[in-house]
């Protein structure tokens, strides 16, 4: 009897040792490291809870279905390796990132890939290498029995799966299993949900492209003969000397007679979404693409032109192309397909404006210029040239793009003056940018929606009869652009309510922006992203 008891104790001890050795095997640490890296790569806040839980899932799958485990970790590692550079700059997938994927041409894609720091790609390669090691793991020769550590892993991974859905329910939300916090599940859900939203938006845009505008024009009293709208790109206000920036890089805008708006706030943090909300009539937070400032001018009897240095993917599949195609004359310097890889310069647009202004016309005119401006990579815009070195070459080039745009505005202003007709021109940027890799030699700027500087952009109005250089300090919102356009051009419409005089110091209401998750956020609740002046 004693012998049997001793034998049973030895067997139990042996099983315990085997179980513990499995729990603390090198593969446990390996899977935990890979889980952490996948979490980080997909752009979500680092979570020890879900990293441990995903480690448990991988260990249990290895025990019960090793082929399925290899497939899972292989796919996750590949996606994480490819997404890592994007995740560090732009975070997890959202409406804006999926919209950019649909509306970015080959040239812009190449520029985005070259702006990320080299070591982000190195980390991506490391994640991929770990995935290869995991996939090449050989199956254990001895199949071990289920033990309490396996049960604990199973329980922990299941509990972790329900944590976020239960929290949502407790905080007054809805219990949905698809809201689980596992980064891998979240990534798949975010890609699918946001991609469907983008497709729905594009489908709605395509339908509205053939719909006649619904403007009811009640009066047309233009003060000037020629109106020009210059839409800049990615220019944050604190990078321009004329708008309070530290550097004297905008000699024209800093001295020209006209109105400088010191507190103009963009509608959103990306081109398509921001201009979609700025240039169209918006109903229930949805742009009515048939009712935009171009169709309003057309309805009022203006002759309209749209000249763009931005890519055109298709005829109506981006918010900007949809608006542009409503003009009487449209010309894109590049079509946005795979052959549109030449780095065309904004100055080329001035040849088009010169041709328009060379011909006298009796009807009022609206000319729209859409610039590449300061779009990342900034050094591609300047051919690597800069005047003042600030922290990194890319940051320095970014500052110089402001000088280039300022000089374009100077040349355009001279064209208008030489035309002999009365004129007024407005310049503004669609959105700003935020700093990434701040304080490092590879510091650069990219799209973001977390900071006020992502929405602080230049806005100025220059007219042929201006007699002084004036600064408007009252806050203005791009959400009220159509109201400004109506007052500026003298086109009144029943659908546009002018609640205050835009070019004045009169206070407007609270300003809200639309973030990348399509949520309206109070501008005052955003953080700050200061432009440091550190130089050599």
C-alpha positions in Angstrom: 0.0 0.0 0.0 2.8 2.4 0.9 4.5 1.5 -2.4 1.3 2.5 -4.4 1.0 5.8 -2.5 4.7 6.6 -3.2 4.2 5.7 -6.9 1.1 7.9 -7.1 3.0 10.8 -5.5 5.9 10.4 -7.9 3.4 10.4 -10.9 1.7 13.5 -9.6 5.0 15.3 -9.1 6.1 14.3 -12.6 3.0 15.7 -14.1 3.3 18.9 -12.1 6.9 19.3 -13.2 6.0 18.7 -16.8 3.1 21.2 -16.6 5.3 23.9 -15.0 8.0 23.4 -17.5 5.4 24.0 -20.3 4.1 27.1 -18.5 7.6 28.6 -18.3 9.0 27.3 -21.5 10.8 29.6 -23.9 7.9 29.5 -26.3 5.6 31.1 -23.6 7.9 34.1 -23.5 8.2 34.1 -27.3 4.5 34.2 -27.8 4.1 36.9 -25.2 6.7 39.1 -26.9 5.0 38.5 -30.3 1.6 39.4 -28.8 3.0 42.6 -27.4 4.6 43.6 -30.7 1.4 42.7 -32.7 -0.6 44.9 -30.2 1.8 47.8 -30.7 2.0 47.4 -34.5 -1.7 47.5 -35.0 -1.9 51.0 -33.5 -3.8 50.3 -30.3 -2.7 51.3 -26.8 -0.4 48.7 -25.3 -2.4 46.3 -23.1 -0.8 43.7 -20.8 -4.2 42.1 -20.3 -4.8 41.4 -24.0 -1.1 40.5 -24.6 -1.3 37.8 -21.9 -4.7 36.7 -23.1 -3.5 36.4 -26.7 -0.5 34.5 -25.5 -2.9 32.0 -23.8 -4.8 31.7 -27.0 -1.7 30.9 -29.0 -0.5 28.3 -26.4 -3.9 26.6 -26.3 -4.1 26.5 -30.1 -0.7 25.0 -30.2 -1.8 22.2 -27.9 -5.2 21.5 -29.7 -4.8 22.7 -33.3 -1.1 23.5 -34.1 -1.8 24.1 -37.8 -4.5 26.7 -37.1 -2.2 28.3 -34.6 0.6 28.6 -37.2 -1.9 30.1 -39.7 -3.2 32.6 -37.1 0.2 33.8 -35.9 1.6 33.8 -39.5 -1.2 36.1 -40.8 -1.1 38.3 -37.7 2.7 38.7 -37.9 2.6 39.5 -41.6 -0.1 42.2 -41.2 1.5 43.6 -38.1 4.9 43.8 -39.8 3.4 45.7 -42.8 1.2 48.0 -40.7 3.8 48.9 -38.0 5.2 52.1 -39.7 1.6 53.3 -40.4 0.4 52.4 -36.9 3.1 54.5 -35.2 2.2 57.5 -37.3 -1.6 57.2 -37.7 -2.8 54.8 -35.1 -5.4 52.1 -35.5 -7.6 51.9 -38.7 -10.3 54.5 -38.8 -12.5 56.2 -41.4 -9.8 58.6 -42.4 -7.1 55.9 -43.0 -9.5 53.8 -45.1 -10.6 56.8 -47.0 -6.9 57.7 -47.7 -6.4 54.1 -48.9 -9.1 54.6 -51.5 -8.2 58.1 -52.6 -4.3 58.0 -52.6 -2.5 57.7 -55.9 0.8 56.0 -56.5 2.9 59.1 -56.1 1.4 59.9 -52.7 1.8 56.3 -51.6 5.5 56.4 -52.4 5.9 59.6 -50.5 4.1 58.2 -47.4 6.3 55.1 -47.5 9.5 57.2 -47.6 8.6 59.6 -44.8 8.6 57.0 -42.0 11.9 56.5 -40.0 14.0 53.6 -41.1 13.9 51.9 -37.7 10.2 51.5 -38.0 10.7 49.3 -41.0 13.4 47.4 -39.0 10.9 46.7 -36.3 8.5 45.5 -39.0 11.1 43.1 -40.3 11.8 41.9 -36.7 8.0 41.2 -36.2 7.9 39.3 -39.5 11.0 37.3 -38.6 9.4 36.2 -35.3 6.4 35.1 -37.2 8.5 33.0 -39.5 10.1 31.3 -36.4 6.7 30.6 -34.9 5.4 29.1 -38.2 8.5 26.9 -38.4 8.1 25.5 -34.9 8.0 21.7 -34.9 5.2 19.8 -33.2 6.0 18.2 -29.8 6.7 14.5 -30.1 5.0 13.7 -26.8 1.4 14.7 -26.5 0.8 15.9 -22.9 -2.5 15.7 -21.0 -4.7 18.6 -20.2 -3.8 20.2 -16.9 -4.8 23.0 -14.6 -2.5 25.5 -16.3 -4.3 24.8 -19.6 -7.6 25.4 -17.8 -6.4 28.6 -16.3 -5.2 29.8 -19.7 -8.6 29.0 -21.3 -10.5 30.7 -18.5 -8.3 33.8 -18.7 -8.6 34.2 -22.4 -12.4 33.8 -22.3 -12.7 36.3 -19.5 -10.5 38.8 -21.4 -12.7 38.4 -24.4 -15.7 39.7 -22.5 -14.1 42.5 -20.6 -14.7 45.3 -23.0 -18.3 44.3 -24.0 -19.2 44.1 -20.3 -17.6 47.5 -19.6 -19.6 49.0 -22.5 -22.8 47.6 -21.0 -21.9 48.8 -17.5 -21.2 52.4 -18.8 -24.6 52.6 -20.5 -23.7 51.2 -23.9 -24.7 48.0 -25.7 -23.2 44.6 -25.1 -21.7 43.4 -28.4 -19.2 40.6 -28.8 -17.6 42.3 -31.8 -16.4 45.0 -29.4 -13.9 42.7 -27.7 -10.6 44.4 -26.9 -8.3 41.8 -28.5 -6.1 43.9 -30.9 -6.3 41.3 -33.6 -10.1 41.2 -33.5 -10.3 45.0 -33.2 -8.1 45.5 -36.2 -10.3 43.2 -38.4 -13.5 44.9 -37.2 -12.2 48.4 -37.6 -11.0 47.7 -41.2 -14.3 46.1 -42.2 -16.6 48.6 -40.5 -14.7 51.7 -41.7 -14.2 50.3 -45.2 -17.9 49.8 -45.5 -18.5 53.4 -44.3 -16.1 54.7 -47.0 -17.8 52.6 -49.7 -21.2 53.8 -48.6 -19.9 57.4 -48.7 -18.5 56.9 -52.2 -21.8 55.3 -53.4 -23.7 58.2 -52.0 -21.3 60.6 -53.7 -21.7 58.8 -57.1 -25.5 59.0 -56.8 -25.4 62.7 -56.0 -22.9 63.4 -58.8 -25.8 63.1 -61.3 -28.3 65.0 -59.1 -29.0 68.6 -60.0 -28.2 71.1 -57.3 -31.0 72.4 -55.1 -29.8 75.9 -54.6 -32.5 78.6 -54.5 -30.6 81.8 -55.3 -32.4 84.9 -54.1 -29.9 87.6 -55.1 -26.7 88.0 -57.0 -24.7 91.2 -56.2 -21.0 90.6 -56.7 -18.7 93.5 -55.7 -15.8 92.2 -57.8 -15.5 90.8 -61.3 -13.1 88.0 -60.5 -13.1 85.8 -57.4 -10.3 83.3 -56.8 -10.3 80.5 -54.1 -6.8 79.1 -53.4 -7.0 75.9 -51.4 -3.7 75.1 -49.6 -2.6 71.7 -48.3 -1.4 70.6 -44.9 -0.3 74.1 -43.7 -0.5 74.6 -40.0 -0.8 78.2 -39.1 2.1 78.4 -36.7 4.5 77.6 -39.6 3.7 80.9 -41.4 5.3 84.1 -40.3 2.2 86.1 -41.4 0.0 84.2 -39.0 2.2 84.4 -35.9 4.8 81.8 -36.8 8.3 82.2 -35.4 10.0 82.4 -38.8 9.9 85.3 -41.3 9.0 83.0 -44.2 6.0 84.7 -45.8 7.1 88.2 -46.9 4.1 88.7 -49.2 1.4 87.6 -46.9 3.0 89.5 -44.0 2.7 92.9 -45.7 0.0 92.8 -48.4 -3.2 94.8 -48.0 -6.1 92.6 -47.0 -7.5 90.6 -44.1 -5.5 88.0 -42.2 -7.6 85.7 -40.0 -5.5 84.8 -36.9 -7.9 82.1 -35.5 -9.5 80.1 -38.4 -10.2 76.5 -37.6 -10.5 73.7 -40.2 -13.4 71.3 -40.3 -11.4 68.1 -40.0 -7.9 66.8 -40.1 -7.7 65.3 -43.6 -8.2 66.7 -47.1 -11.2 64.7 -48.3 -13.2 64.9 -45.0 -12.2 68.5 -44.3 -13.0 69.9 -47.7 -16.1 67.7 -47.9 -17.5 69.5 -44.8 -16.1 72.9 -45.8 -17.2 73.3 -49.5 -20.5 71.5 -49.5 -23.8 72.2 -47.8 -24.0 69.9 -44.8 -27.2 68.3 -43.5 -27.2 66.1 -40.5 -23.4 66.0 -40.6 -23.5 64.7 -44.2 -22.1 66.7 -47.1 -24.7 67.3 -49.9 -22.2 67.0 -52.7 -24.5 68.4 -55.3 -24.9 71.6 -53.3 -21.4 73.1 -53.1 -19.8 76.5 -53.6 -19.1 75.8 -57.3 -22.7 74.8 -58.1 -23.8 77.9 -56.2 -21.6 80.1 -58.3 -22.9 78.3 -61.5 -26.5 78.9 -60.4 -25.7 82.6 -59.8 -24.4 83.0 -63.4 -20.7 82.9 -62.7 -18.3 81.3 -65.1 -16.3 78.7 -63.1 -12.8 77.1 -63.4 -11.1 74.5 -61.3 -7.4 73.9 -61.7 -5.8 71.3 -59.5 -2.3 70.0 -58.7 -3.8 67.2 -56.6 -4.4 63.7 -58.0 -7.7 62.8 -59.5 -8.4 59.1 -58.9 -11.7 59.0 -60.8 -14.4 61.3 -61.9 -16.5 61.3 -58.8 -14.9 58.9 -56.3 -13.4 61.6 -54.0 -15.1 64.5 -52.4 -12.8 67.0 -54.2 -13.1 65.5 -57.7 -16.9 65.4 -57.2 -16.9 69.2 -56.5 -14.4 70.0 -59.2 -16.3 68.3 -62.0 -19.2 70.7 -61.4 -17.1 73.6 -62.7 -17.4 74.8 -66.3 -13.7 74.1 -67.0 -11.7 71.6 -65.1 -8.0 70.6 -65.3 -6.0 68.3 -63.2 -2.2 68.4 -63.6 -2.2 64.7 -62.8 -5.0 62.1 -63.2 -4.0 60.0 -60.1 -3.5 56.7 -61.9 -0.3 54.7 -61.8 1.3 56.9 -64.5 0.8 60.0 -62.4 4.1 59.8 -60.7 5.6 63.1 -61.8 6.1 65.6 -59.0 4.2 68.6 -60.6 4.7 72.0 -59.0 2.0 74.3 -57.9 3.5 77.1 -60.1 2.3 75.3 -63.2 -1.3 76.4 -62.2 -0.4 80.0 -62.9 -0.2 79.3 -66.6 -3.8 78.3 -66.5 -4.9 81.4 -64.6 -2.9 83.6 -67.0 -4.9 82.1 -69.9 -8.2 82.8 -68.2 -7.3 86.3 -67.2 -6.1 87.1 -70.7 -9.6 87.0 -72.1 -12.1 89.7 -71.1 -15.5 88.4 -70.0 -18.7 90.2 -69.1 -20.0 87.7 -66.5 -18.4 87.4 -63.1 -15.7 84.7 -62.7 -14.8 82.1 -60.1 -11.4 80.5 -60.3 -10.4 77.7 -57.9 -6.8 76.5 -57.4 -6.1 73.4 -55.4 -2.4 73.2 -54.4 -0.1 70.4 -53.3 1.2 73.0 -50.9 2.9 71.4 -47.9 1.7 67.8 -48.4 4.1 65.3 -46.9 6.9 64.7 -47.9 7.7 68.3 -47.7 11.2 67.8 -49.1 9.6 66.5 -52.3 7.7 69.7 -52.6 10.9 71.8 -52.3 13.3 69.4 -54.1 15.2 69.2 -50.8 15.7 72.9 -50.4 15.2 74.9 -47.2 16.4 78.1 -45.7 16.4 77.6 -41.9 17.3 74.3 -40.3 14.9 73.3 -37.6 15.3 70.0 -35.8 15.2 67.8 -39.0 15.5 68.2 -42.8 11.8 67.3 -43.3 10.7 70.0 -40.7 13.0 72.5 -42.4 11.5 71.7 -45.8 8.0 72.0 -44.4 8.8 75.6 -43.3 10.1 76.4 -46.8 6.9 75.1 -48.5 5.2 78.0 -46.8 7.6 80.4 -48.6 6.8 78.6 -51.9 3.1 79.0 -51.4 3.5 82.6 -50.3 5.4 83.3 -53.5 2.7 81.6 -55.6 0.1 83.9 -53.9 2.3 86.9 -54.7 2.5 85.9 -58.4 -1.2 85.2 -58.6 -2.0 88.6 -56.9 0.2 90.3 -59.5 -1.7 88.5 -62.3 -5.0 89.7 -61.0 -3.8 93.3 -60.6 -2.4 93.3 -64.1 -5.7 92.0 -65.5 -7.3 95.4 -65.1 -10.5 93.9 -63.5 -11.6 94.2 -59.9 -10.9 91.1 -57.9 -10.8 89.3 -54.6 -9.0 86.2 -53.6 -9.1 84.0 -50.6 -6.5 81.5 -49.4 -6.9 78.9 -46.8 -5.5 75.4 -46.0 -7.6 72.3 -45.6 -6.0 71.1 -42.4 -2.7 71.2 -40.4 -0.4 68.4 -39.3 1.1 67.0 -36.1 4.7 66.2 -35.3 5.9 62.6 -35.2 9.2 61.4 -33.7 9.4 64.7 -32.0 12.8 65.9 -31.0 14.6 63.4 -33.1 16.7 63.8 -36.3 14.0 62.0 -38.2 11.2 64.3 -36.9 8.4 64.7 -39.5 4.8 65.9 -39.7 1.7 63.8 -40.5 -2.1 63.8 -40.4 -3.6 63.7 -36.9 -6.8 64.7 -35.1 -5.8 64.9 -31.5 -4.4 68.5 -31.4 -5.6 72.0 -32.0 -2.7 72.5 -34.4 -4.2 69.9 -36.7 -7.0 72.4 -37.3 -5.3 75.7 -36.9 -4.8 76.9 -40.5 -4.2 80.1 -42.4 -7.1 82.0 -43.9 -6.8 85.4 -45.7 -8.8 87.6 -48.1 -7.1 90.0 -50.5 -9.1 92.4 -52.6 -8.2 94.9 -55.3 -9.6 97.8 -53.2 -8.0 96.9 -49.9 -6.1 99.9 -48.4 -4.4 98.3 -45.3 -3.1 95.1 -43.8 -5.6 94.1 -41.2 -5.8 91.1 -38.7 -9.1 89.6 -37.7 -8.7 88.0 -34.2 -12.2 86.6 -33.8 -12.4 82.8 -34.1 -13.9 81.5 -37.4 -14.8 77.9 -38.4 -14.5 76.2 -41.8 -18.0 74.8 -41.1 -19.2 78.4 -41.9 -17.3 78.7 -45.2 -20.5 78.7 -47.3 -21.8 81.6 -45.2 -18.5 83.4 -45.9 -18.7 82.6 -49.6 -22.2 83.9 -49.9 -21.3 87.2 -48.2 -18.0 87.5 -50.2 -19.5 86.9 -53.6 -22.8 88.6 -53.0 -24.7 85.4 -53.8 -27.7 85.0 -51.5 -29.5 81.6 -51.3 -32.4 80.4 -49.2 -30.4 77.4 -48.0 -27.6 79.6 -46.5 -28.3 81.4 -43.2 -25.8 84.2 -42.4 -25.9 84.5 -38.7 -22.9 86.9 -38.4 -20.6 89.0 -40.6 -17.7 86.7 -41.3 -15.1 89.5 -42.1 -15.5 91.2 -38.8 -14.6 90.9 -35.1 -18.0 89.7 -34.2 -17.9 86.5 -32.1 -19.3 83.3 -33.6 -20.6 80.3 -31.8 -18.6 77.3 -30.3 -16.3 75.6 -32.8 -16.5 71.8 -33.4 -14.3 69.7 -35.5 -14.9 66.2 -36.9 -12.3 63.6 -35.9 -11.1 60.6 -37.8 -13.8 58.5 -36.2 -16.4 60.9 -37.6 -17.2 62.2 -34.1 -17.9 65.9 -33.5 -15.5 67.2 -30.9 -15.3 70.6 -29.1 -12.1 72.3 -30.4 -11.3 73.7 -27.0 -11.0 70.1 -25.6 -8.1 69.2 -27.9 -4.5 69.0 -26.8 -1.6 71.1 -28.1 1.3 70.2 -30.4 3.7 73.1 -30.1 6.1 73.9 -32.9 9.5 73.9 -31.2 12.0 76.4 -32.6 15.1 74.3 -32.0 17.7 74.8 -34.7 21.4 74.1 -35.3 
